[in-house]
Amino acid sequence: QAQLVESGGGLVQPGGSLRLSCTASGFTFRAYTMSWYRQAPGKERELVASITSTGSRTNYADSVKGRFAISRDNAKNTVYLQMNSLKTEDTAMYYCKAILSPVTAYWGQGTQVTVSS
């Protein structure tokens, strides 16, 4: 069955960096658009970044533009989120999502990112 496993979260000081990874199995990863979402306590889940199946196009939320970078390695079935210049407001659970169509999508379980001094 389809599975997405996120890793790389943790505690980091403001201004620091983290790289999240999401490794897929059980489906044809290279055919899917991949996205990272986040959800902070008491807030709705929001789209952070997305990348097309070939990696030719990326999209970012305004709040992370210039600080975060999404990339993928289709040979490793993995999507990454490089997060630089982290702020306290980036604290959230981060989820990856694989999207083939509006009715075919998979979510990972999430990895916690906490930005605090």
Secondary structure by P-SEA (a helix, b strand, c coil): cbbbbbcccccccccbbbbbbbbbccccccccccbbbbbcccccccccccccccccbbbbcccccccbbbbbcccccbbbbbbcccccccccbbbbbbbccccbbbbccbbbbbbcc
